[in-house]
Amino acid sequence: MPQSDKQPYVKDDVIHVNGQEIPYRLTRSRRRTLGLSVTEAGVRVNVPKWVTQEEINLFLQERIQWLMRNLEKIEQNRREQPVLSHGETVFYLGIPLQIRVAPCLFADVRRNGRVLWVSSPDDASVAELVRDWFRERAAPLLERRLMIHARLQGGRIPEFELSDARTQWGICHPDGRIRLNWRLVQAPLSIIDYVAAHEVSHLVHADHSPRFWQQVERLCPDSDTARQWLNRHGHKLMI
């Protein structure tokens, strides 16, 4: 079946840099400009449908240094992410918890002070058990903080959902639904409140205009500090 002109065209390709092949995903759509992004999910190139491959190659070559710097930063961040195993440390609301694993036929996770006891039938199950423990606590806590800021702002009360995204802390959909990343439950409460205020502010300002940032500041006066914290430490929450 032929592809509709309104549907984006997607293919995987590689960039050659110093004998190394760097894979990227190319998306052609009705957009008007060329774009390049680097995230945990990989390299993404977004271009208008009419752009030639030669123009794409030139566009990428002109941005090679920027691309390599960001790939190295992501790799460094990945090395700093905690390993969810016995003796490692994770954080809950900014409080460090040491993981202690006890072999057991029945899986269970319980917190005792600053120790997170994980009963597990095998080592392979430990990471997912810890993630599940965080997800269970994230849902009510994140929803409560979101609703506090929504009521403080007045107007629409959003529908809440948890997110499992690797590249976004939150998103506000056009229909008013807000999704917050469950991994935020590891951060201090002030960081959670900043992300909640950020997404709630999108209910009245869909863009990132000066008026939007003024609204974020009204809901979260310490938003600049929180944003800087996320920029420096956010990758460590990507367990």
Secondary structure, 3 states (H helix, E strand, C coil): CCCCCCCCEEEEEEEEECCEEEEEEEEEECCCCCEEEEECCEEEEEEECCCCHHHHHHHHHCCHHHHHHHHHHHHHHHHHCCCCCCCCEEEECCEEEEEEEEECCCCEEEEECCEEEEEECCHHHHHHHHHHHHHHHHHHHHHHHHHHHHHHHCCCCCCEEEECCCCCCEEECCCCCEEEEHHHHHCCHHHHHHHHHHHHHCCCCCCCCHHHHHHHHHHCCCHHHHHHHHHHHHHHHCC
